[in-house]
Amino acid sequence: MTKNIKRRPPTLVLLLAVFALLVALTPLVYLWVRLGEFGIDKVLAQMLRPRTAELLGNSLLLAASVGLTALLLGSIQAWVSIRSNLKMRLFFGVTAALPLAIPSYVSAYTYTALFPGFSGFWSAWLLLSIGTAPYVYLAVSAALLRSDPATEEVARTLGAKPWRVIREVTWPSIRPAAVAGALIAALYALSDFGAVSILRYDTFTRAIYNAYRSSFDRSAAASLAGVLILVTLLILFVEAKARGGYQSGGGIYRKAVPVGLGRWALAPNLLLGVWLVLALAIPVFSLIRWSIIGSSSADLGEIIRALVNSIGYAVSGGLVTTGFAVAIGILTVRYQSRWSSIFGRLVWLTHAMPGIVVALALVFLSNRLLPGIYQTNLILIIAYLALYLPNALSAVSTPLSQAPKSLDEVAQSLGASRLNVLRKVVLPIAGPGILLATLLVTLTVLKELPATLMLRPTGIETLATRLWSETSVGAFSAAAPYALLLVVVAGIPAWLLNRQIRSTLRQELERE
């Protein structure tokens, strides 16, 4: 009966995925044209300059340190919240995702407003690590909830020490999720513009922005962006070796026997307590303080207009980006092949690309091909698709893998078309995960800065652009209301992202 079952993806899914990939590769086309105009000799001379080597070292150091720190911190937070018997694990589990609500440039603004000398590598490392650890926490928590704890319990009953169980049993089961989260953290640090600019730490993104804004030397800046692409390829290669393939879970959670921490309970309490102060208490205090100072001069009408625009762009960008990511995810997860694997990897190439380069690529191509979309909402949504398609793809891949592929074959053998199988079988099972992916992308779009600055229609402001305009001239009190409102609005999807985790932890505490 199953001989005539087609394993080719539906045509609609393939078309959507191809379109999304073309959009994602638009910055590469732009770079290719710019570098071709610049000339290979000048490109090589630019790449071999001592300044380029310095920027490369700074960027790699920041990306590696942030990725590793986020991996360690996020994994600890997830394990403590899901597997340990720590009394405050529900509180730490609830607050672990909240730093996602604070954009990196807002964190940098709040710290520099309180501590004028706060700048340089260590400052950038601290704030970017705090801001990206939730990506690892959410991924590892979901993996722990999906995994069956029976193997860990058997290992403990056989006399294995807790650390050995974590290293040899727990870690292999969560490694794909943890490394995927760390990859997002590293690439985020590599492409970050706002925080490194405020903290005056020289990376490729800051150098590219300065090259465009000060000298309008787009070809030289394109050379620097080309180096970023090579670095991204290197990171993707390392990540592929470290992560391994997708591990499908049954999606059924069985309560694990909490691991007693004993005398070691003080260490995670202290670590997570300090993290909470640095990640939430200090920024919120700074925002409230400066908002009170600047409240008398705030224009309520401008604030409301910026709020409405921010929400509109965030929701639209989240829905569109996640929709296209689902199409690519179906190809890479449900119809695995050598070509679909290459397809999925290509999407990640531009993830480390600064938003300003993506924006200029779209300006360049729209002026040559579709001049009517320049400085419209459409081109801004396309920019969000190009920027955050990898984030969405990473988030939807695991939910799409949870529906057994045997269900596809059974449904097709009963006469269902491939598209109906996806619509009635796969997507309902993956629905909750796709919804969370949409929230994650919506939150990310809400915080986006450089592309919105360059591509938004004339006269349109968002909370992020208004905040940047005020902080660029040192007007901390004027910027504070926009920053505070941005954090409050972003806190809603950040709160919803770990809803399942909070619910599970509450149920466990009620049983104890």
Steps between C-alpha positions, in 0.01 A plus 500: 500500500786739577688450170331795330540738794682814390779624716530827308387816685181673388551757225364785713745421781788487253406835343471672839833357611676606179364855529612524863846373410533755219408778743748368755778493239428853376781652712746253346398611151552859606844422640597312185409799282673749729816296530502450124485877452774549757741259330666186634833675567340769714282246677801290597692810606208604721468153654875473572527834678616486865176678595298215348700245699434699817126512428501129422667419831260722694192357328606137535595549865164657578297242306684202649490629856132597481405168338684293761372709791142482375540123453622453856263742669189402303564128551549548875178702524306234311637206696450669836140594406397164350710232671611625843320532833608860552230679702512814282504314167154628400607859560824455306315314225251785463762776491749318276328604175423859599833653380370434148274798561797734538678578170878497519519871418251575780716304747805691381310827535384420855848402616678796343235734642583371850872430454660746254823299473321179404646403159737265315518123449402381848197727503387377158564138602296535818195666346489286186544181704213603727283586201563177307504241780116475484529351149696208645277481808181470296647244261651281773190524722282382213743215432496393865121506508482283188764249612415194710686524834493121548857454373631760743315339790634155413854637485461653846358180647808317367721731705602761242580838651279796397779665302566179305128461425489855368813453289430155356119476494332840519739702286486274191120530496496880523817576301326576166269753666777652712742541211227645277426759769869577540527545122226763509678672790837503319354628174298760690819629659673498162226709338409726794521869424324698771674371813855498361449853366380637834773309688769615251633153423633469145355209303422447133146632540612827654775542238255429216252752637770765536625433147151553359409802710826695514672438166218340300761244393257222422751280317747501788220424743384220270848348531462494877155344465655235275735405780196467728351250257819291512493508880136392496587204278768398749258522793237299312755230423604474865136500613406222258775279640408577861123471479420191297156432352153568627374278775129451488323462828164359570375833626377332821637622831546264793595652833863434590617423851661829615873483549605606850773767499589466865793719602535624141163681511667827599701520175205514253305727735791743510571479125140547392441770763794707373385438143151628592641823641721562196242398239182655641537701820763747380345572157148537642622731777686714248199520268259597777744758638556671165131473405403691813759764418382530138125463555435875505633549147351183344262542204218251560377520140842412358539214746161350404572528127839333546335225707234426236760491222725269701223252573380504139845429356577237763181299448517523120868409491450211742212345307660537157844379606370199691270403214788481254718329761239224533526436125879466522470294817268255326762453229794455736325291766214311328666450160862454595753471220841630410343791314258593777791497747692743277181704467470534876866590546487776240236680706750545783762674284359847550411462868820676608448773241448840662154646453648798321647275228166321455328838476745635244471180298124545480538869411747408227284227347168680540634809323616283210208258480199624700539871575138526612560305822782720632419650842173310528377258763546214251876542470530522877312169544728343236801624700365331813455179299861513382631579848303260718419203279777296671356577845159380389640193324692398811184533710262310269732212406453306824118527509483390135711194582268384780231357274616147399562473127305176498185710542574666166519163329182371665306814407622492140419131471141591597482745212598829663709735289843609621371850573201365696733276701695806606187704569306235693774289661840669527407863565244426777762295687767767447255787561597589859869506407431711192304745715796532735727555199270781386519661842879474495530665159242765591707582806819517292343726237368728774859561613655542151677831442735564201280367216197681641701821522589482131192350335199633691268732306573870538354641819437160660664442839510195726595467864844376396570781253383769741715350774802497270443859389499624857793290627715599201506853639532390862141589595455216748193647670321556167583147384393327822118499443548334160744248643276416795193456281699286256604269784143476632357413156780254425442341838165358384638254240804437722261398781295278271806323358557294815133451584524121464805491725328707769188282484703179534701632793186615682340158458812334641507728802132432568569123502793531742 
